[in-house]
């Protein structure tokens, strides 16, 4: 099943008192594009974190958005490094809401290759950015963070050491102003050590989870590839209270990822992972999995999704649902594209017992011309699911990154009554179909496309200024009476929405 997304930046009103119809939307700005890498639900508002490139220098910065659950932008802020470096984030990087109402963000600088911690206010204004260089390290991903009682933070990441070019895991504590108090490194030469997950057990105990592994290129055969799952519990001083590690796991065993764990309602753990299958002597492939573990990390159940088509298959985030189930979002290489590795979006749901309820595979644009990177996922009180990510679109040129947001109901449907395993929409992208011109404009704006469509005009405050329904092929809006500034033209055709930013001069 495939859904072809559209390009959108929207503004409007919110409501989550009952289940809403699903939609597929994408968000684009000029330049190299826009990415989404995490999403939070704060009361009735979505907080979305991403990257955005500036013009004319194409510098990548942080993109902070407040949205309603219809995908409309209520407010946004952008932040760029003053020295010209790029803020860099990954699909499984985590952001948190802090006790003062603001947010904490971790990532790394692209060129300096050093980790940073960014603190934002409740409205997304920049409070501080702190950088943590290590002259002996070559690259330093910074993955996860929790807040501690005094307003400080404990975060996890990795340092790539120059002596063996492998990762050593690190755990760091900072005060509420981002000043480093201590950092401890964990690792051995010749292997990859990663601590990605962190959970706050109580005010003085924190569970850190990750793995030690070797890659296929570092062992004689694929069958010699191995991994060990690891956990440590530390206190606020960095003292290790206890450690745990699994047996050595090989492909064909239960080789499941062990990064971020999520507490279940019965006191156990659930995590997203993957299962490795050896296809032949030169190729290994994965299937995404949702896994439940007891307090000793023994597997209670594990549910696989998709086929072992590629080593790129994985789940990147997981969320509990109001009915006791779990939904994971990730990427999946469809069988026809296993050689090229062109990735789709996969969403999958299990119930509390691990039974598979549904899964769906979507794409933003044609897989021949794009690759998709799913990131965060949240569940609304209504049971609806919202997931975010981005697509690198290569065709038509010039290539760029385009952020996306998808919403389905608790049954995995864009529209009520569907069967996500069988049904789907086969829609053509509206990107090339619709033109909005001239832009900038001094008076009239023309919209041309194909078929029937609605046109709505919003200002930056989300106020609806004009609504022209049931247009056919073309229409025109008169903006002469409006003040100079930025407005949004929203073109709607069914559940697909294309929005263009326009400038009134």
Secondary structure, 3 states (H helix, E strand, C coil): CCCCCCCCCCCCCCCCCCCCCCEEEEECCCCCEEEEEEEEEECCEEEEEEEEECCCCCCEEEEEEEECCCCCEEEEEEECCCCCCCEECCCCCCEEECCCCCEEEEEEECCCCCEEEEEECCCCCEEEEEEECCCCECCCCEEEEEECCCCCEEEEEEEEECCCCCEEEEEEEECCCCCEEEEEEECCCCCEEEEEEEEEEECCEEEEEEEEECCHHHCCCHHHCEEEEEEEEECCCCCEEEEEECCCEECCCCCCCCCCCEECCCCCEEEEEEEEEEEECCEEEEEEEEEEECCCCCEEEEEEEEEEEECCCEEEEEEECCCCCEEEEEEEECHHHCCCCCEEEEEEEECCCCCEEEEEEECCCCHHHEEEEEEEEEECCCCCEEEEEEEEECCCCCCEEEEEEEEECCCCCCCCCCCCCCCCCCCCCCCCCCEEECCCECCEEEEEEEEEEEEEEEECCCCEEEEEEEEEEEEEEECCCCCCEEEEEEEEECCEEEEEEEEEC
